Amino acid sequence: MAKANVFNMAGQQVGEIELSDAVFGIEPNTAVVHEVVKNHLANCRQGTQSALTRAEVSGGGKKPWRQKGTGHARQGSTRAPQWTHGGIVFAPKPRTYRYTLNKKVKRLALKSALSAKAASGDILVVDGLKLDEVKTKAMKGFLDSIQAGKSVVITPEVEKNVVLSARNIPGVITTTAKVLSVYDIVNANRLVVDKAALAIIEEVFA
């Protein structure tokens, strides 16, 4: 059974906690994780690129020169793709790149990502992750003391003081236990998890 170190808000290690094998102890499936990350990035694409085809470019109605006898290649329009200011061949148009994956696939990817972090010892549990006031310096000092680095801070519910204190720290994002993102987990070096949030993760995703 995997274990994680438990810290207090002073950055001191106060013990260890056992992690559920059902969530943090499976064999990571890298192919599924890759598929879910690819899906996340595709769904983030705006798809607003657009260019004009030769039918949409203004002008070009007059034949530039007569068909034969000029020594030039025959041309029918100055808006053909080979001309400057001409239309684009197979011009990109606004489209959506969004597609869906099965729930079981996303669940397996999440467990795989969490298990990989647990196996590498990159899950840090905090006994009561709360701040009395919005203070970026205090939050950064705490994360530095536990050597969190580029990390995802996970709380049981939205902790306003934690969210506002962490939002200006480069490489640090905050989320809640029920809306974990595989991309965020894979992209972070460490997970900083509130002890109560850990219980929710094990209950919801087991």
N, C-alpha and C positions, 0 to 999 in steps of 0.2 A: 504493500500500500504506500502510495506517495505521501510525502510530508512537506509542509511549508513552514517557514519561520514566521513567528508572530511578533509584531513590534507594537510599541505604544506611540503616542503622538510626540514623544520626546526623541524618537528614533532609536530607542533601546529595545533589544530583543528580550521578550518576556516569556518565551516558550516556543513550542511547536504544536502544530495541529495536523491531524491526519485528513487526507483528501479522499473523497469518494472515488473508488475504482470505476464506478459506472460512468463518471464524467471525466475524471482526470487520470484514469489508468488504462485507457484502451490503446491499441496499437494505431498510431496515427496513419491515416490514409491520405498520402500526399496528393494523389490524383484528384480526389474529391475536394480537398482544400484548394487546389489550383483552379478547379472548375468554378467553385463558389467565388473566389477572388476575381476571376475573369468576368463572372456574371455581375459582380458588384461594380467593377470598372466600366463595363458596358452600360449598365443602368445609369451611371453617372454622366455619360456622354450627352451633350446637349443636342447634337445632331442638327445644328442650325446652319451648316455650311451650304452655300448656294452659288451657282454660277449660271451664266446664260448660254443656251444652245444657239445655233445659227438661226433658228427660227425666231428667237426672242431678241436678238441684237437689232437695234434700230439701224435703218439704212440698208444699203446693199441691193436696192431694187433694180438698179440699172446695170446692164452688162458692161464691164469695164472697157472692153475693146471688142472688135468684131471677131467672129469665130476663126476665120482663116486669113493667112497672108501677112501676119504681123511678125512672125518669128517667135512669138511668145507661146507659152502653153495656153490652151483654151481656158477661159474663166467665165463663170456665169454670175458671180457675185463677189463683192469686196468683203463680205461677211462670212465667207467660207473659213473653215478652221485654220487653213494654212496662211491666211492673211493676218497682218497686224490689226488689232481691234475686231478680229473675227470671233465667231462663237466658239465654245468649247465642246469638243467631242465627248459624248457621254457625261455631260456636266453634272456635278453633284447637286442634289436637291435635298431640302430638309426632310429628315426621316427620323424614326426612332430606332435606337439600337437595343431597346429593352426586350428582355426575354425572361422567362420564369424557370425556376428549378423546383424539383419535388421537395416537399418539407423534410422528408427523411434524409435526403442528400444534404440539405443545409444543416440539419441536426447533427449528422455524422461529421461534417466538416468542422462544426463548432467544437464538438467533443475532441476531434483530432487536434485542433489548434490548442485547446486547453491542456490536453494530455502532453503535447510536445513542450509547452511552457513548464508544466509540472515536472517533467522528466529532466529538463535542463536546470531546474531550480530557480526559475525566473518568476515565480508567483510569491509575492510578499503580502502577508495578511496583516491587517492593522486592527488592533482591538479598540474600536470606537473612532472611526475616521470622521472627526467633526472639528470645526473651527468656530470660535466665539464671535469673530468678526471677519469682514472681507479684508484679507491681508496677503498680497502676493508674496511678500518677503517671508512670511511665516510658512506658507505652503511650500515655497521653494526650499527653504531651510530644512523642512521635514523631509522632502523628497531627496535632497542631497544627503541627509544623514543616513538614509537607508539605501543610498546608491541606486535610486530608481532609474535615473537617466531618462531616455525616451520611453515614456510609459503611458499606460491606460489606467486611469483611476476609476475604480468601480465602487459605487455606493448602492445601498439597498433602495433608496428613493432619491429624488432630486434634492441634493443638499446645496441650497443657494450659495452659502458662504464658500463652500468647496469649489463649486463651479466658477464663481466669479474670481476666486483667488487663483485658480489654475489656468484661466483662459488666456493669460498673456505670457505663460511660460512656454518657450519654444519646445516642441516635441511632446507636450503633455496634453492629453485630451481626457475628458470626463464622460462617464456614461453610467447607466443604472444596470442592475443585475439582469433584468428581464429583456433588455434590448441590446444584447452583445453583438458586435459585428466581427465576423471572422477576419475581414480585411484589417480592422484596427488591431486585433490581437496579433496577427501575423506581422504587421508593420511595426509593432512596438517591441522594445527590448525586454520590458518587464511589465507585469500586471500588479498593480497595487490594489488589493481587494479588502474592503471592509469585512469584518468577521460576520456581520449580519448578512451582507450581500453574498458571501460565500455559501451560507446556509440556503439562501434563495436559489442560487445557481444549482446547487446539488439537488434541491427539491424540484425545480422546474425542468431541468434538462436530463435528469437521471433516466 
